[in-house]
């Protein structure tokens, strides 16, 4: 089982990972079926607009996930859309002293797990989601994002 990726880069940020890197990160996520996912890389204006419209928070954020809400009669493997703000991810990696590539991978994994129904609203659910993120990232050779040492 696998996830097919459509990557849309609508950001002016220069250091956005390659299509190959996104495909590798998405491919490490375990799934029960074949799915399609859209990852859109944006700048802060677009992310702020989406965050304000859908989460009622008037600020940029690193990642948003929008699960596909298709009627049962529609036989489409679309899992949903993940929107990642390149400038926020870049800034967070610097501020948190994280490897930028690892932080990007974490945002991809985090976003797609949300599409699969995982959440971090309460501590029990957060623990489950974080442990799964850590395991997936470890298969990619990426350090635990919650305890990563500064570079």
Chimera marker file (.cmm) of the C-alpha trace (Angstrom):
<marker_set name="trace">
<marker id="1" x="0.000" y="0.000" z="0.000" r="1" g="1" b="0" radius="0.5"/>
<marker id="2" x="1.259" y="3.485" z="-0.771" r="1" g="1" b="0" radius="0.5"/>
<marker id="3" x="0.542" y="7.178" z="-0.999" r="1" g="1" b="0" radius="0.5"/>
<marker id="4" x="0.820" y="8.913" z="-4.364" r="1" g="1" b="0" radius="0.5"/>
<marker id="5" x="1.959" y="12.519" z="-4.067" r="1" g="1" b="0" radius="0.5"/>
<marker id="6" x="1.047" y="15.650" z="-5.973" r="1" g="1" b="0" radius="0.5"/>
<marker id="7" x="3.439" y="18.433" z="-4.955" r="1" g="1" b="0" radius="0.5"/>
<marker id="8" x="2.539" y="22.079" z="-5.509" r="1" g="1" b="0" radius="0.5"/>
<marker id="9" x="5.201" y="24.675" z="-4.707" r="1" g="1" b="0" radius="0.5"/>
<marker id="10" x="3.670" y="28.151" z="-4.460" r="1" g="1" b="0" radius="0.5"/>
<marker id="11" x="6.409" y="29.684" z="-2.330" r="1" g="1" b="0" radius="0.5"/>
<marker id="12" x="9.206" y="32.122" z="-3.030" r="1" g="1" b="0" radius="0.5"/>
<marker id="13" x="11.372" y="30.435" z="-0.365" r="1" g="1" b="0" radius="0.5"/>
<marker id="14" x="14.583" y="29.214" z="-2.010" r="1" g="1" b="0" radius="0.5"/>
<marker id="15" x="15.387" y="26.168" z="0.129" r="1" g="1" b="0" radius="0.5"/>
<marker id="16" x="12.229" y="24.099" z="-0.371" r="1" g="1" b="0" radius="0.5"/>
<marker id="17" x="13.054" y="20.370" z="-0.433" r="1" g="1" b="0" radius="0.5"/>
<marker id="18" x="13.030" y="18.514" z="-3.735" r="1" g="1" b="0" radius="0.5"/>
<marker id="19" x="10.179" y="16.435" z="-5.125" r="1" g="1" b="0" radius="0.5"/>
<marker id="20" x="12.356" y="13.376" z="-4.468" r="1" g="1" b="0" radius="0.5"/>
<marker id="21" x="12.652" y="14.234" z="-0.762" r="1" g="1" b="0" radius="0.5"/>
<marker id="22" x="8.888" y="14.712" z="-0.403" r="1" g="1" b="0" radius="0.5"/>
<marker id="23" x="8.256" y="11.390" z="-2.149" r="1" g="1" b="0" radius="0.5"/>
<marker id="24" x="10.713" y="9.643" z="0.190" r="1" g="1" b="0" radius="0.5"/>
<marker id="25" x="9.085" y="11.114" z="3.318" r="1" g="1" b="0" radius="0.5"/>
<marker id="26" x="5.560" y="10.307" z="2.169" r="1" g="1" b="0" radius="0.5"/>
<marker id="27" x="6.631" y="6.781" z="1.233" r="1" g="1" b="0" radius="0.5"/>
<marker id="28" x="7.783" y="6.090" z="4.798" r="1" g="1" b="0" radius="0.5"/>
<marker id="29" x="4.291" y="6.588" z="6.219" r="1" g="1" b="0" radius="0.5"/>
<marker id="30" x="2.416" y="3.316" z="6.759" r="1" g="1" b="0" radius="0.5"/>
<marker id="31" x="-1.026" y="3.132" z="5.151" r="1" g="1" b="0" radius="0.5"/>
<marker id="32" x="-3.755" y="0.510" z="4.915" r="1" g="1" b="0" radius="0.5"/>
<marker id="33" x="-4.661" y="1.245" z="1.304" r="1" g="1" b="0" radius="0.5"/>
<marker id="34" x="-3.508" y="3.172" z="-1.768" r="1" g="1" b="0" radius="0.5"/>
<marker id="35" x="-4.074" y="6.898" z="-1.387" r="1" g="1" b="0" radius="0.5"/>
<marker id="36" x="-3.352" y="10.176" z="-3.088" r="1" g="1" b="0" radius="0.5"/>
<marker id="37" x="-2.293" y="13.280" z="-1.228" r="1" g="1" b="0" radius="0.5"/>
<marker id="38" x="-1.625" y="16.853" z="-2.289" r="1" g="1" b="0" radius="0.5"/>
<marker id="39" x="1.143" y="18.750" z="-0.528" r="1" g="1" b="0" radius="0.5"/>
<marker id="40" x="1.123" y="22.472" z="-1.216" r="1" g="1" b="0" radius="0.5"/>
<marker id="41" x="4.094" y="24.575" z="-0.091" r="1" g="1" b="0" radius="0.5"/>
<marker id="42" x="3.087" y="28.182" z="0.487" r="1" g="1" b="0" radius="0.5"/>
<marker id="43" x="4.302" y="31.482" z="1.903" r="1" g="1" b="0" radius="0.5"/>
<marker id="44" x="2.959" y="33.189" z="5.010" r="1" g="1" b="0" radius="0.5"/>
<marker id="45" x="0.204" y="35.231" z="3.345" r="1" g="1" b="0" radius="0.5"/>
<marker id="46" x="-1.551" y="32.168" z="1.948" r="1" g="1" b="0" radius="0.5"/>
<marker id="47" x="-1.052" y="30.188" z="5.158" r="1" g="1" b="0" radius="0.5"/>
<marker id="48" x="-2.384" y="33.026" z="7.293" r="1" g="1" b="0" radius="0.5"/>
<marker id="49" x="-5.468" y="33.273" z="5.077" r="1" g="1" b="0" radius="0.5"/>
<marker id="50" x="-6.128" y="29.533" z="5.353" r="1" g="1" b="0" radius="0.5"/>
<marker id="51" x="-5.497" y="29.476" z="9.102" r="1" g="1" b="0" radius="0.5"/>
<marker id="52" x="-7.846" y="32.433" z="9.610" r="1" g="1" b="0" radius="0.5"/>
<marker id="53" x="-10.556" y="30.927" z="7.397" r="1" g="1" b="0" radius="0.5"/>
<marker id="54" x="-10.490" y="27.361" z="8.712" r="1" g="1" b="0" radius="0.5"/>
<marker id="55" x="-9.096" y="27.599" z="12.261" r="1" g="1" b="0" radius="0.5"/>
<marker id="56" x="-10.086" y="31.178" z="13.109" r="1" g="1" b="0" radius="0.5"/>
<marker id="57" x="-6.487" y="32.051" z="14.010" r="1" g="1" b="0" radius="0.5"/>
<marker id="58" x="-5.153" y="35.194" z="12.384" r="1" g="1" b="0" radius="0.5"/>
<marker id="59" x="-1.536" y="34.063" z="12.042" r="1" g="1" b="0" radius="0.5"/>
<marker id="60" x="0.662" y="31.817" z="9.968" r="1" g="1" b="0" radius="0.5"/>
<marker id="61" x="1.374" y="28.286" z="11.110" r="1" g="1" b="0" radius="0.5"/>
<marker id="62" x="3.741" y="25.549" z="9.982" r="1" g="1" b="0" radius="0.5"/>
<marker id="63" x="1.304" y="22.944" z="8.658" r="1" g="1" b="0" radius="0.5"/>
<marker id="64" x="-2.424" y="22.511" z="8.070" r="1" g="1" b="0" radius="0.5"/>
<marker id="65" x="-4.188" y="19.329" z="7.009" r="1" g="1" b="0" radius="0.5"/>
<marker id="66" x="-7.475" y="19.089" z="5.170" r="1" g="1" b="0" radius="0.5"/>
<marker id="67" x="-8.863" y="15.525" z="4.995" r="1" g="1" b="0" radius="0.5"/>
<marker id="68" x="-10.865" y="14.761" z="1.869" r="1" g="1" b="0" radius="0.5"/>
<marker id="69" x="-14.562" y="14.757" z="2.653" r="1" g="1" b="0" radius="0.5"/>
<marker id="70" x="-15.988" y="12.862" z="-0.267" r="1" g="1" b="0" radius="0.5"/>
<marker id="71" x="-19.437" y="11.256" z="-0.370" r="1" g="1" b="0" radius="0.5"/>
<marker id="72" x="-19.409" y="7.468" z="-0.001" r="1" g="1" b="0" radius="0.5"/>
<marker id="73" x="-20.555" y="7.034" z="-3.591" r="1" g="1" b="0" radius="0.5"/>
<marker id="74" x="-17.394" y="8.725" z="-4.895" r="1" g="1" b="0" radius="0.5"/>
<marker id="75" x="-14.670" y="6.125" z="-5.337" r="1" g="1" b="0" radius="0.5"/>
<marker id="76" x="-11.578" y="8.315" z="-5.176" r="1" g="1" b="0" radius="0.5"/>
<marker id="77" x="-8.394" y="7.497" z="-3.261" r="1" g="1" b="0" radius="0.5"/>
<marker id="78" x="-7.782" y="11.142" z="-2.241" r="1" g="1" b="0" radius="0.5"/>
<marker id="79" x="-6.714" y="11.227" z="1.409" r="1" g="1" b="0" radius="0.5"/>
<marker id="80" x="-6.575" y="15.035" z="1.498" r="1" g="1" b="0" radius="0.5"/>
<marker id="81" x="-4.348" y="18.098" z="1.304" r="1" g="1" b="0" radius="0.5"/>
<marker id="82" x="-1.414" y="19.138" z="3.454" r="1" g="1" b="0" radius="0.5"/>
<marker id="83" x="-0.392" y="22.785" z="3.341" r="1" g="1" b="0" radius="0.5"/>
<marker id="84" x="3.105" y="23.636" z="4.600" r="1" g="1" b="0" radius="0.5"/>
<marker id="85" x="4.380" y="27.177" z="5.072" r="1" g="1" b="0" radius="0.5"/>
<marker id="86" x="7.978" y="27.271" z="3.864" r="1" g="1" b="0" radius="0.5"/>
<marker id="87" x="8.925" y="30.459" z="5.682" r="1" g="1" b="0" radius="0.5"/>
<marker id="88" x="7.530" y="29.258" z="9.016" r="1" g="1" b="0" radius="0.5"/>
<marker id="89" x="9.256" y="25.866" z="8.722" r="1" g="1" b="0" radius="0.5"/>
<marker id="90" x="12.531" y="27.575" z="7.848" r="1" g="1" b="0" radius="0.5"/>
<marker id="91" x="12.215" y="30.028" z="10.748" r="1" g="1" b="0" radius="0.5"/>
<marker id="92" x="11.254" y="27.311" z="13.248" r="1" g="1" b="0" radius="0.5"/>
<marker id="93" x="14.214" y="25.145" z="12.267" r="1" g="1" b="0" radius="0.5"/>
<marker id="94" x="16.566" y="28.065" z="12.915" r="1" g="1" b="0" radius="0.5"/>
<marker id="95" x="14.897" y="29.153" z="16.167" r="1" g="1" b="0" radius="0.5"/>
<marker id="96" x="14.659" y="25.604" z="17.524" r="1" g="1" b="0" radius="0.5"/>
<marker id="97" x="18.154" y="24.654" z="16.333" r="1" g="1" b="0" radius="0.5"/>
<marker id="98" x="16.796" y="21.768" z="14.279" r="1" g="1" b="0" radius="0.5"/>
<marker id="99" x="18.092" y="20.277" z="11.075" r="1" g="1" b="0" radius="0.5"/>
<marker id="100" x="15.964" y="21.999" z="8.391" r="1" g="1" b="0" radius="0.5"/>
<marker id="101" x="15.561" y="18.821" z="6.339" r="1" g="1" b="0" radius="0.5"/>
<marker id="102" x="14.449" y="16.888" z="9.407" r="1" g="1" b="0" radius="0.5"/>
<marker id="103" x="11.967" y="19.599" z="10.325" r="1" g="1" b="0" radius="0.5"/>
<marker id="104" x="10.492" y="19.527" z="6.816" r="1" g="1" b="0" radius="0.5"/>
<marker id="105" x="10.158" y="15.741" z="7.006" r="1" g="1" b="0" radius="0.5"/>
<marker id="106" x="8.468" y="16.074" z="10.397" r="1" g="1" b="0" radius="0.5"/>
<marker id="107" x="5.907" y="18.535" z="8.984" r="1" g="1" b="0" radius="0.5"/>
<marker id="108" x="5.104" y="16.152" z="6.112" r="1" g="1" b="0" radius="0.5"/>
<marker id="109" x="4.683" y="13.167" z="8.435" r="1" g="1" b="0" radius="0.5"/>
<marker id="110" x="2.707" y="15.224" z="10.958" r="1" g="1" b="0" radius="0.5"/>
<marker id="111" x="0.368" y="16.579" z="8.292" r="1" g="1" b="0" radius="0.5"/>
<marker id="112" x="-0.341" y="13.209" z="6.707" r="1" g="1" b="0" radius="0.5"/>
<marker id="113" x="-0.956" y="11.565" z="10.073" r="1" g="1" b="0" radius="0.5"/>
<marker id="114" x="-3.623" y="14.229" z="10.651" r="1" g="1" b="0" radius="0.5"/>
<marker id="115" x="-5.198" y="13.175" z="7.343" r="1" g="1" b="0" radius="0.5"/>
<marker id="116" x="-5.312" y="9.624" z="8.701" r="1" g="1" b="0" radius="0.5"/>
<marker id="117" x="-7.240" y="10.776" z="11.761" r="1" g="1" b="0" radius="0.5"/>
<marker id="118" x="-4.443" y="11.177" z="14.305" r="1" g="1" b="0" radius="0.5"/>
<marker id="119" x="-4.575" y="14.240" z="16.520" r="1" g="1" b="0" radius="0.5"/>
<marker id="120" x="-2.922" y="15.883" z="19.506" r="1" g="1" b="0" radius="0.5"/>
<marker id="121" x="-5.867" y="17.599" z="21.188" r="1" g="1" b="0" radius="0.5"/>
<marker id="122" x="-5.318" y="15.745" z="24.456" r="1" g="1" b="0" radius="0.5"/>
<marker id="123" x="-2.150" y="14.292" z="25.952" r="1" g="1" b="0" radius="0.5"/>
<marker id="124" x="-3.084" y="10.635" z="25.347" r="1" g="1" b="0" radius="0.5"/>
<marker id="125" x="-3.723" y="11.250" z="21.638" r="1" g="1" b="0" radius="0.5"/>
<marker id="126" x="-0.618" y="13.459" z="21.430" r="1" g="1" b="0" radius="0.5"/>
<marker id="127" x="1.513" y="10.640" z="22.857" r="1" g="1" b="0" radius="0.5"/>
<marker id="128" x="0.204" y="8.179" z="20.282" r="1" g="1" b="0" radius="0.5"/>
<marker id="129" x="0.764" y="10.596" z="17.401" r="1" g="1" b="0" radius="0.5"/>
<marker id="130" x="4.218" y="11.684" z="18.585" r="1" g="1" b="0" radius="0.5"/>
<marker id="131" x="5.415" y="8.097" z="19.027" r="1" g="1" b="0" radius="0.5"/>
<marker id="132" x="4.272" y="7.245" z="15.509" r="1" g="1" b="0" radius="0.5"/>
<marker id="133" x="6.007" y="10.353" z="14.137" r="1" g="1" b="0" radius="0.5"/>
<marker id="134" x="9.219" y="9.402" z="15.954" r="1" g="1" b="0" radius="0.5"/>
<marker id="135" x="9.091" y="5.849" z="14.564" r="1" g="1" b="0" radius="0.5"/>
<marker id="136" x="8.454" y="6.992" z="10.985" r="1" g="1" b="0" radius="0.5"/>
<marker id="137" x="11.170" y="9.643" z="11.117" r="1" g="1" b="0" radius="0.5"/>
<marker id="138" x="13.597" y="7.118" z="12.598" r="1" g="1" b="0" radius="0.5"/>
<marker id="139" x="13.119" y="4.886" z="9.525" r="1" g="1" b="0" radius="0.5"/>
<marker id="140" x="14.280" y="7.888" z="7.501" r="1" g="1" b="0" radius="0.5"/>
<marker id="141" x="17.347" y="8.411" z="9.685" r="1" g="1" b="0" radius="0.5"/>
<marker id="142" x="15.890" y="11.557" z="11.241" r="1" g="1" b="0" radius="0.5"/>
<marker id="143" x="16.279" y="12.307" z="14.942" r="1" g="1" b="0" radius="0.5"/>
<marker id="144" x="13.373" y="12.496" z="17.364" r="1" g="1" b="0" radius="0.5"/>
<marker id="145" x="11.935" y="15.983" z="16.672" r="1" g="1" b="0" radius="0.5"/>
<marker id="146" x="10.830" y="16.342" z="20.281" r="1" g="1" b="0" radius="0.5"/>
<marker id="147" x="14.287" y="15.812" z="21.780" r="1" g="1" b="0" radius="0.5"/>
<marker id="148" x="16.607" y="16.717" z="18.896" r="1" g="1" b="0" radius="0.5"/>
<marker id="149" x="19.869" y="18.221" z="20.071" r="1" g="1" b="0" radius="0.5"/>
<marker id="150" x="20.898" y="21.613" z="18.672" r="1" g="1" b="0" radius="0.5"/>
<marker id="151" x="23.281" y="21.444" z="15.725" r="1" g="1" b="0" radius="0.5"/>
<link id1="1" id2="2" r="1" g="1" b="0" radius="0.2"/>
<link id1="2" id2="3" r="1" g="1" b="0" radius="0.2"/>
<link id1="3" id2="4" r="1" g="1" b="0" radius="0.2"/>
<link id1="4" id2="5" r="1" g="1" b="0" radius="0.2"/>
<link id1="5" id2="6" r="1" g="1" b="0" radius="0.2"/>
<link id1="6" id2="7" r="1" g="1" b="0" radius="0.2"/>
<link id1="7" id2="8" r="1" g="1" b="0" radius="0.2"/>
<link id1="8" id2="9" r="1" g="1" b="0" radius="0.2"/>
<link id1="9" id2="10" r="1" g="1" b="0" radius="0.2"/>
<link id1="10" id2="11" r="1" g="1" b="0" radius="0.2"/>
<link id1="11" id2="12" r="1" g="1" b="0" radius="0.2"/>
<link id1="12" id2="13" r="1" g="1" b="0" radius="0.2"/>
<link id1="13" id2="14" r="1" g="1" b="0" radius="0.2"/>
<link id1="14" id2="15" r="1" g="1" b="0" radius="0.2"/>
<link id1="15" id2="16" r="1" g="1" b="0" radius="0.2"/>
<link id1="16" id2="17" r="1" g="1" b="0" radius="0.2"/>
<link id1="17" id2="18" r="1" g="1" b="0" radius="0.2"/>
<link id1="18" id2="19" r="1" g="1" b="0" radius="0.2"/>
<link id1="19" id2="20" r="1" g="1" b="0" radius="0.2"/>
<link id1="20" id2="21" r="1" g="1" b="0" radius="0.2"/>
<link id1="21" id2="22" r="1" g="1" b="0" radius="0.2"/>
<link id1="22" id2="23" r="1" g="1" b="0" radius="0.2"/>
<link id1="23" id2="24" r="1" g="1" b="0" radius="0.2"/>
<link id1="24" id2="25" r="1" g="1" b="0" radius="0.2"/>
<link id1="25" id2="26" r="1" g="1" b="0" radius="0.2"/>
<link id1="26" id2="27" r="1" g="1" b="0" radius="0.2"/>
<link id1="27" id2="28" r="1" g="1" b="0" radius="0.2"/>
<link id1="28" id2="29" r="1" g="1" b="0" radius="0.2"/>
<link id1="29" id2="30" r="1" g="1" b="0" radius="0.2"/>
<link id1="30" id2="31" r="1" g="1" b="0" radius="0.2"/>
<link id1="31" id2="32" r="1" g="1" b="0" radius="0.2"/>
<link id1="32" id2="33" r="1" g="1" b="0" radius="0.2"/>
<link id1="33" id2="34" r="1" g="1" b="0" radius="0.2"/>
<link id1="34" id2="35" r="1" g="1" b="0" radius="0.2"/>
<link id1="35" id2="36" r="1" g="1" b="0" radius="0.2"/>
<link id1="36" id2="37" r="1" g="1" b="0" radius="0.2"/>
<link id1="37" id2="38" r="1" g="1" b="0" radius="0.2"/>
<link id1="38" id2="39" r="1" g="1" b="0" radius="0.2"/>
<link id1="39" id2="40" r="1" g="1" b="0" radius="0.2"/>
<link id1="40" id2="41" r="1" g="1" b="0" radius="0.2"/>
<link id1="41" id2="42" r="1" g="1" b="0" radius="0.2"/>
<link id1="42" id2="43" r="1" g="1" b="0" radius="0.2"/>
<link id1="43" id2="44" r="1" g="1" b="0" radius="0.2"/>
<link id1="44" id2="45" r="1" g="1" b="0" radius="0.2"/>
<link id1="45" id2="46" r="1" g="1" b="0" radius="0.2"/>
<link id1="46" id2="47" r="1" g="1" b="0" radius="0.2"/>
<link id1="47" id2="48" r="1" g="1" b="0" radius="0.2"/>
<link id1="48" id2="49" r="1" g="1" b="0" radius="0.2"/>
<link id1="49" id2="50" r="1" g="1" b="0" radius="0.2"/>
<link id1="50" id2="51" r="1" g="1" b="0" radius="0.2"/>
<link id1="51" id2="52" r="1" g="1" b="0" radius="0.2"/>
<link id1="52" id2="53" r="1" g="1" b="0" radius="0.2"/>
<link id1="53" id2="54" r="1" g="1" b="0" radius="0.2"/>
<link id1="54" id2="55" r="1" g="1" b="0" radius="0.2"/>
<link id1="55" id2="56" r="1" g="1" b="0" radius="0.2"/>
<link id1="56" id2="57" r="1" g="1" b="0" radius="0.2"/>
<link id1="57" id2="58" r="1" g="1" b="0" radius="0.2"/>
<link id1="58" id2="59" r="1" g="1" b="0" radius="0.2"/>
<link id1="59" id2="60" r="1" g="1" b="0" radius="0.2"/>
<link id1="60" id2="61" r="1" g="1" b="0" radius="0.2"/>
<link id1="61" id2="62" r="1" g="1" b="0" radius="0.2"/>
<link id1="62" id2="63" r="1" g="1" b="0" radius="0.2"/>
<link id1="63" id2="64" r="1" g="1" b="0" radius="0.2"/>
<link id1="64" id2="65" r="1" g="1" b="0" radius="0.2"/>
<link id1="65" id2="66" r="1" g="1" b="0" radius="0.2"/>
<link id1="66" id2="67" r="1" g="1" b="0" radius="0.2"/>
<link id1="67" id2="68" r="1" g="1" b="0" radius="0.2"/>
<link id1="68" id2="69" r="1" g="1" b="0" radius="0.2"/>
<link id1="69" id2="70" r="1" g="1" b="0" radius="0.2"/>
<link id1="70" id2="71" r="1" g="1" b="0" radius="0.2"/>
<link id1="71" id2="72" r="1" g="1" b="0" radius="0.2"/>
<link id1="72" id2="73" r="1" g="1" b="0" radius="0.2"/>
<link id1="73" id2="74" r="1" g="1" b="0" radius="0.2"/>
<link id1="74" id2="75" r="1" g="1" b="0" radius="0.2"/>
<link id1="75" id2="76" r="1" g="1" b="0" radius="0.2"/>
<link id1="76" id2="77" r="1" g="1" b="0" radius="0.2"/>
<link id1="77" id2="78" r="1" g="1" b="0" radius="0.2"/>
<link id1="78" id2="79" r="1" g="1" b="0" radius="0.2"/>
<link id1="79" id2="80" r="1" g="1" b="0" radius="0.2"/>
<link id1="80" id2="81" r="1" g="1" b="0" radius="0.2"/>
<link id1="81" id2="82" r="1" g="1" b="0" radius="0.2"/>
<link id1="82" id2="83" r="1" g="1" b="0" radius="0.2"/>
<link id1="83" id2="84" r="1" g="1" b="0" radius="0.2"/>
<link id1="84" id2="85" r="1" g="1" b="0" radius="0.2"/>
<link id1="85" id2="86" r="1" g="1" b="0" radius="0.2"/>
<link id1="86" id2="87" r="1" g="1" b="0" radius="0.2"/>
<link id1="87" id2="88" r="1" g="1" b="0" radius="0.2"/>
<link id1="88" id2="89" r="1" g="1" b="0" radius="0.2"/>
<link id1="89" id2="90" r="1" g="1" b="0" radius="0.2"/>
<link id1="90" id2="91" r="1" g="1" b="0" radius="0.2"/>
<link id1="91" id2="92" r="1" g="1" b="0" radius="0.2"/>
<link id1="92" id2="93" r="1" g="1" b="0" radius="0.2"/>
<link id1="93" id2="94" r="1" g="1" b="0" radius="0.2"/>
<link id1="94" id2="95" r="1" g="1" b="0" radius="0.2"/>
<link id1="95" id2="96" r="1" g="1" b="0" radius="0.2"/>
<link id1="96" id2="97" r="1" g="1" b="0" radius="0.2"/>
<link id1="97" id2="98" r="1" g="1" b="0" radius="0.2"/>
<link id1="98" id2="99" r="1" g="1" b="0" radius="0.2"/>
<link id1="99" id2="100" r="1" g="1" b="0" radius="0.2"/>
<link id1="100" id2="101" r="1" g="1" b="0" radius="0.2"/>
<link id1="101" id2="102" r="1" g="1" b="0" radius="0.2"/>
<link id1="102" id2="103" r="1" g="1" b="0" radius="0.2"/>
<link id1="103" id2="104" r="1" g="1" b="0" radius="0.2"/>
<link id1="104" id2="105" r="1" g="1" b="0" radius="0.2"/>
<link id1="105" id2="106" r="1" g="1" b="0" radius="0.2"/>
<link id1="106" id2="107" r="1" g="1" b="0" radius="0.2"/>
<link id1="107" id2="108" r="1" g="1" b="0" radius="0.2"/>
<link id1="108" id2="109" r="1" g="1" b="0" radius="0.2"/>
<link id1="109" id2="110" r="1" g="1" b="0" radius="0.2"/>
<link id1="110" id2="111" r="1" g="1" b="0" radius="0.2"/>
<link id1="111" id2="112" r="1" g="1" b="0" radius="0.2"/>
<link id1="112" id2="113" r="1" g="1" b="0" radius="0.2"/>
<link id1="113" id2="114" r="1" g="1" b="0" radius="0.2"/>
<link id1="114" id2="115" r="1" g="1" b="0" radius="0.2"/>
<link id1="115" id2="116" r="1" g="1" b="0" radius="0.2"/>
<link id1="116" id2="117" r="1" g="1" b="0" radius="0.2"/>
<link id1="117" id2="118" r="1" g="1" b="0" radius="0.2"/>
<link id1="118" id2="119" r="1" g="1" b="0" radius="0.2"/>
<link id1="119" id2="120" r="1" g="1" b="0" radius="0.2"/>
<link id1="120" id2="121" r="1" g="1" b="0" radius="0.2"/>
<link id1="121" id2="122" r="1" g="1" b="0" radius="0.2"/>
<link id1="122" id2="123" r="1" g="1" b="0" radius="0.2"/>
<link id1="123" id2="124" r="1" g="1" b="0" radius="0.2"/>
<link id1="124" id2="125" r="1" g="1" b="0" radius="0.2"/>
<link id1="125" id2="126" r="1" g="1" b="0" radius="0.2"/>
<link id1="126" id2="127" r="1" g="1" b="0" radius="0.2"/>
<link id1="127" id2="128" r="1" g="1" b="0" radius="0.2"/>
<link id1="128" id2="129" r="1" g="1" b="0" radius="0.2"/>
<link id1="129" id2="130" r="1" g="1" b="0" radius="0.2"/>
<link id1="130" id2="131" r="1" g="1" b="0" radius="0.2"/>
<link id1="131" id2="132" r="1" g="1" b="0" radius="0.2"/>
<link id1="132" id2="133" r="1" g="1" b="0" radius="0.2"/>
<link id1="133" id2="134" r="1" g="1" b="0" radius="0.2"/>
<link id1="134" id2="135" r="1" g="1" b="0" radius="0.2"/>
<link id1="135" id2="136" r="1" g="1" b="0" radius="0.2"/>
<link id1="136" id2="137" r="1" g="1" b="0" radius="0.2"/>
<link id1="137" id2="138" r="1" g="1" b="0" radius="0.2"/>
<link id1="138" id2="139" r="1" g="1" b="0" radius="0.2"/>
<link id1="139" id2="140" r="1" g="1" b="0" radius="0.2"/>
<link id1="140" id2="141" r="1" g="1" b="0" radius="0.2"/>
<link id1="141" id2="142" r="1" g="1" b="0" radius="0.2"/>
<link id1="142" id2="143" r="1" g="1" b="0" radius="0.2"/>
<link id1="143" id2="144" r="1" g="1" b="0" radius="0.2"/>
<link id1="144" id2="145" r="1" g="1" b="0" radius="0.2"/>
<link id1="145" id2="146" r="1" g="1" b="0" radius="0.2"/>
<link id1="146" id2="147" r="1" g="1" b="0" radius="0.2"/>
<link id1="147" id2="148" r="1" g="1" b="0" radius="0.2"/>
<link id1="148" id2="149" r="1" g="1" b="0" radius="0.2"/>
<link id1="149" id2="150" r="1" g="1" b="0" radius="0.2"/>
<link id1="150" id2="151" r="1" g="1" b="0" radius="0.2"/>
</marker_set>
